[in-house]
Amino acid sequence: MNTESKSEIRNQKSKILYLFTRTPLHVGAGASVGAIDQPIQRERHTGFPIIPATSLKGTFADAWNEGLHEQNGKRYLRVTTRKNEKNEEVIDQVAEAAWLFGSDNASHAFAGSLQFSEARLLAFPIRSAKGSFAWITCPLMLQRAVRDGVLASALIQGLPEPKDEQAIFDAGSASKLDLSGQIVLEEYTFKHSNWQGLAELGKRMSDLLSGDLVWAEVKDHLVIVSNGMMSFFAQNACAVAQHVRISDETGTAEGGALFNQENVPSETFFYSLIHAFDERTADKAKDQRRDAAKAIEAFGGKAADRKVFQFGGDASTGLGYCTVLLKAPCSNAKSPQS
């Protein structure tokens, strides 16, 4: 590893980006040979829905396209150039979009300061016979959240994995979900399994997205199922919408143009890790480059101003609108490089 690479790692700053779907979300995996014509992207080994890092980066980079440079009739250049006294083409201006997300000038290419991970699932909404719906999670997703700095490790201390026919939820007369010691999710019934840490975990999870009135209810609607049942529900409880293509000439449905599309439901909770490094602009002295903290500040400022971003396809029909919030990792979490 060279000296500059070591310096970049030392100057790395990390944050957690929370994404809460306000409308159904479709980040497509392409055509399918199964019953779903247009499935969503998932982890192969668990079946959990994900939002790819490329989708996150592309959406956020597009939010910085306003006011970019123009040069030689080309619009929206992140890096513009000029001729120096030796008639050499050198960098003239670097837009914030280039500093954060990378250059679009092939002659002066460099990586952006921001690095995104795929957005992982933390809580998935599912129909409940009582209380309208519940948010389900599982030990595997909670363990990942601890590892990634979303939750403190003490919150899941002693957490058992329920059997497939059991679920951990708040039981009793005051419960929003309990039906005489059982809970009904979709068409499946689960027996109550007790764990003392559920109430505190639910409270801490509700704090992750402060200010959202819907997510605030997670503390009363949280259910922990087995890893296997979580995978089953994540693969089989997403919404499937029917679509048909309309002919421009006749205004009626085209023959053979019926297709179905899978969507992640609204009120799904994801998170992504964002790492920032010192500015990597080519031909710029190191002491003039903006540092990782400024990259986080610039990104966080835009996210706080916008609050809602659209991810995935079908933006014109209202899909993919998500509340986003950038926060510091849990204080007792170790960074990936530590």
C-alpha positions in Angstrom: 0.0 0.0 0.0 1.4 3.4 -1.0 1.6 6.4 1.3 -1.3 8.2 -0.3 -3.6 5.2 0.1 -2.7 5.0 3.8 -3.4 8.7 4.2 -6.9 8.3 2.6 -7.8 5.5 5.0 -6.6 7.5 8.0 -8.8 10.4 6.8 -11.9 8.3 6.2 -15.1 9.5 7.7 -18.2 7.3 7.9 -21.9 7.8 8.4 -25.1 5.8 8.2 -27.7 6.7 5.7 -31.2 5.6 6.6 -33.9 5.2 3.9 -37.6 4.8 4.7 -39.8 4.1 1.7 -42.8 6.5 1.5 -44.1 4.8 -1.7 -43.5 1.3 -3.2 -40.0 0.9 -4.6 -38.8 -0.9 -7.7 -35.1 -1.4 -8.3 -35.3 -4.0 -11.1 -33.2 -7.1 -11.5 -34.0 -7.3 -15.2 -36.1 -10.0 -16.9 -37.0 -13.2 -15.1 -37.8 -16.7 -16.1 -40.1 -17.1 -13.1 -43.7 -16.0 -12.5 -42.6 -12.4 -11.9 -41.7 -10.6 -15.2 -39.8 -7.7 -13.5 -38.5 -8.8 -10.1 -36.6 -6.6 -7.6 -33.0 -6.9 -6.7 -32.2 -9.2 -3.8 -29.3 -10.8 -2.0 -28.8 -14.2 -3.6 -28.2 -16.1 -0.4 -30.9 -14.6 1.8 -33.5 -13.3 -0.6 -33.6 -9.9 1.3 -34.4 -6.9 -1.0 -31.5 -4.4 -1.5 -31.0 -1.1 -3.1 -27.7 -1.3 -5.0 -25.0 1.2 -4.3 -25.1 2.2 -8.0 -28.7 3.3 -7.6 -27.9 5.3 -4.5 -24.9 7.0 -6.0 -26.7 7.7 -9.3 -29.7 9.3 -7.6 -27.6 11.5 -5.3 -25.2 12.5 -8.1 -28.2 13.6 -10.2 -29.2 15.9 -7.4 -25.9 17.8 -7.8 -26.4 18.3 -11.6 -27.9 21.7 -11.2 -25.6 24.5 -12.0 -22.8 22.4 -13.4 -20.2 23.9 -15.9 -20.5 24.2 -19.6 -17.6 24.0 -22.0 -17.2 23.8 -25.8 -21.0 23.4 -26.2 -21.1 20.5 -23.7 -23.4 21.0 -20.8 -23.1 19.7 -17.3 -19.4 19.1 -17.2 -18.2 18.4 -13.7 -14.7 19.4 -14.6 -13.8 22.2 -17.0 -10.3 22.8 -18.4 -8.1 25.6 -19.7 -4.8 26.0 -21.6 -1.8 27.0 -19.5 1.2 29.0 -20.6 2.7 25.8 -22.1 -0.5 25.3 -24.1 -1.3 22.2 -22.0 -4.9 21.4 -21.0 -5.2 21.6 -17.2 -8.1 21.6 -14.8 -9.8 25.0 -14.5 -12.9 24.4 -12.3 -14.1 21.4 -10.3 -17.8 21.3 -9.5 -19.0 20.0 -6.2 -20.5 17.1 -8.1 -17.1 16.0 -9.4 -15.4 16.3 -6.0 -18.1 14.2 -4.3 -19.0 11.7 -7.1 -16.1 11.7 -9.6 -15.1 13.4 -12.8 -16.9 13.1 -16.1 -13.9 14.4 -18.0 -12.0 11.5 -19.6 -8.8 13.4 -19.8 -8.9 14.3 -16.2 -10.5 11.4 -14.5 -10.5 10.9 -10.7 -12.8 9.1 -8.2 -15.2 11.0 -6.0 -14.8 11.4 -2.3 -18.0 9.5 -1.4 -18.3 5.7 -1.4 -21.6 4.0 -0.9 -22.6 0.5 0.2 -25.7 -1.2 -1.0 -28.7 -0.4 1.2 -29.6 -3.3 3.5 -32.9 -4.3 4.9 -33.5 -3.7 8.7 -37.3 -3.8 9.0 -40.0 -5.1 6.6 -43.7 -4.2 6.9 -46.2 -7.1 6.7 -49.9 -7.5 7.2 -51.1 -8.4 10.7 -54.5 -9.6 11.7 -54.4 -7.1 14.6 -52.9 -3.7 14.5 -53.0 -3.4 10.6 -49.4 -4.3 10.1 -46.1 -5.2 11.8 -42.5 -4.6 11.1 -40.6 -7.8 11.0 -36.9 -8.3 11.5 -34.7 -11.2 12.4 -31.5 -12.0 14.4 -29.3 -12.0 11.2 -30.4 -8.5 10.2 -30.0 -7.2 13.7 -26.5 -8.7 14.0 -25.6 -7.0 10.7 -26.9 -3.7 12.0 -24.7 -4.1 15.1 -21.7 -4.9 12.9 -22.4 -1.9 10.6 -22.7 0.6 13.5 -26.5 1.0 13.3 -27.3 -0.5 16.7 -25.3 -0.9 19.9 -24.3 -4.5 20.6 -25.9 -4.4 24.1 -29.3 -4.1 22.5 -29.3 -7.7 21.1 -27.4 -9.3 24.0 -29.1 -12.6 24.8 -31.3 -12.5 21.8 -32.4 -16.0 20.8 -33.4 -17.0 17.3 -37.1 -18.0 17.5 -38.2 -21.3 16.0 -40.0 -21.0 12.7 -43.4 -21.3 14.3 -42.6 -18.7 17.0 -42.1 -14.9 17.0 -40.9 -12.4 19.6 -43.4 -9.6 20.0 -45.1 -7.6 22.7 -47.8 -9.7 24.3 -50.6 -8.9 26.7 -53.7 -6.8 26.9 -51.9 -3.6 25.9 -50.3 -5.1 22.9 -51.1 -3.7 19.5 -50.5 -7.1 17.8 -51.2 -9.9 20.3 -54.2 -12.3 19.8 -54.3 -14.4 23.0 -50.6 -15.3 22.9 -50.4 -15.5 19.2 -49.7 -13.2 16.2 -51.1 -13.6 12.7 -48.8 -12.4 9.9 -50.2 -12.7 6.4 -51.9 -16.1 6.7 -49.4 -17.6 9.2 -49.9 -17.9 12.9 -46.9 -17.6 15.3 -46.8 -18.4 19.0 -45.4 -15.9 21.4 -41.7 -16.2 22.4 -40.4 -14.0 25.1 -37.3 -11.8 25.2 -36.8 -9.1 27.7 -34.9 -6.8 25.4 -37.7 -6.2 22.8 -39.0 -3.0 24.3 -35.6 -1.3 24.5 -34.7 -2.5 21.0 -38.0 -1.1 19.6 -37.4 2.3 21.3 -33.9 2.6 19.9 -35.0 1.6 16.4 -37.7 4.3 16.5 -35.0 6.8 17.3 -33.1 6.0 14.1 -35.5 8.1 12.1 -36.6 10.8 14.5 -39.5 13.0 13.3 -41.3 10.4 11.1 -44.7 9.8 12.6 -45.1 6.4 10.9 -41.8 4.9 11.8 -42.2 6.1 15.4 -44.8 3.3 15.8 -42.2 0.6 15.3 -41.7 0.3 19.0 -45.2 -1.0 19.3 -45.3 -3.0 16.1 -41.9 -4.7 16.1 -41.7 -8.5 15.6 -38.6 -10.7 15.5 -39.0 -13.9 13.5 -36.5 -16.6 12.6 -34.0 -16.0 9.9 -35.7 -18.6 7.7 -39.2 -17.0 8.1 -37.7 -13.6 7.4 -36.3 -14.8 4.1 -39.6 -16.4 3.3 -41.6 -13.3 3.9 -39.1 -11.0 2.1 -39.4 -13.2 -1.0 -43.1 -13.8 -1.0 -44.8 -10.7 0.7 -43.7 -8.0 -1.7 -46.4 -6.3 -3.8 -46.9 -7.5 -7.4 -48.5 -4.9 -9.7 -50.0 -5.8 -13.0 -49.2 -3.5 -16.0 -50.3 -3.4 -19.6 -48.9 -1.3 -22.4 -51.3 1.0 -24.2 -51.1 1.5 -27.9 -50.5 5.2 -28.9 -52.5 4.6 -32.1 -55.6 2.9 -30.7 -55.6 4.0 -27.1 -56.3 0.4 -26.0 -54.2 -2.4 -24.6 -51.7 -3.9 -26.9 -52.0 -7.7 -27.4 -49.5 -9.7 -25.4 -48.2 -6.6 -23.5 -49.4 -7.6 -20.0 -46.6 -7.9 -17.5 -46.3 -7.9 -13.7 -43.8 -6.0 -11.6 -42.6 -6.7 -8.1 -42.2 -3.7 -5.7 -40.8 -3.4 -2.2 -43.7 -2.0 0.0 -43.9 1.4 1.4 -42.7 1.7 5.1 -39.7 -0.5 4.5 -36.6 0.5 6.4 -33.1 0.3 4.8 -29.7 1.6 5.7 -26.5 2.2 3.8 -22.9 2.9 4.9 -21.3 6.0 3.4 -17.6 6.5 3.6 -15.9 9.8 2.6 -12.3 10.4 1.7 -10.1 13.4 1.1 -10.7 15.1 -2.3 -9.0 13.1 -5.1 -8.9 15.8 -7.7 -6.0 15.2 -10.2 -3.3 17.9 -10.5 -4.3 19.5 -7.3 -1.9 19.9 -4.5 -2.7 17.8 -1.4 -2.8 20.8 0.9 -5.5 22.4 -1.3 -7.8 19.4 -1.4 -10.9 19.4 0.6 -10.9 16.8 3.4 -13.3 13.9 4.1 -15.2 15.9 6.8 -16.1 18.5 4.2 -17.4 15.8 1.9 -19.7 14.5 4.6 -20.8 18.0 5.4 -21.7 18.8 1.8 -23.6 15.6 1.3 -25.4 15.8 4.6 -26.4 19.4 3.9 -28.1 18.5 0.6 -29.7 15.4 2.2 -31.1 17.5 5.0 -32.5 20.1 2.6 -34.1 17.7 0.3 -35.2 15.0 2.8 -37.0 13.0 0.2 -35.2 11.3 -2.8 -36.6 9.1 -5.6 -34.8 5.8 -6.2 -35.3 3.1 -8.9 -37.8 3.1 -11.7 -41.2 4.5 -12.5 -40.7 7.9 -10.9 -43.4 9.3 -13.1 -46.0 7.0 -11.4 -44.8 7.8 -7.9 -42.6 4.8 -7.1 -39.4 4.9 -5.1 -39.9 8.1 -3.0 -37.9 7.6 0.3 -37.2 9.7 3.3 -33.4 9.9 3.8 -31.5 10.8 7.0 -27.7 10.8 7.5 -26.5 10.1 11.0 -23.3 9.1 12.8 -22.6 5.4 13.5 -23.3 4.0 16.9 -20.6 5.2 19.3 -19.4 1.8 20.4 -19.2 0.4 16.8 -15.8 -0.2 15.2 -15.2 1.2 11.7 -14.4 -1.3 8.9 -10.7 -0.2 9.0 -10.2 -0.3 12.7 
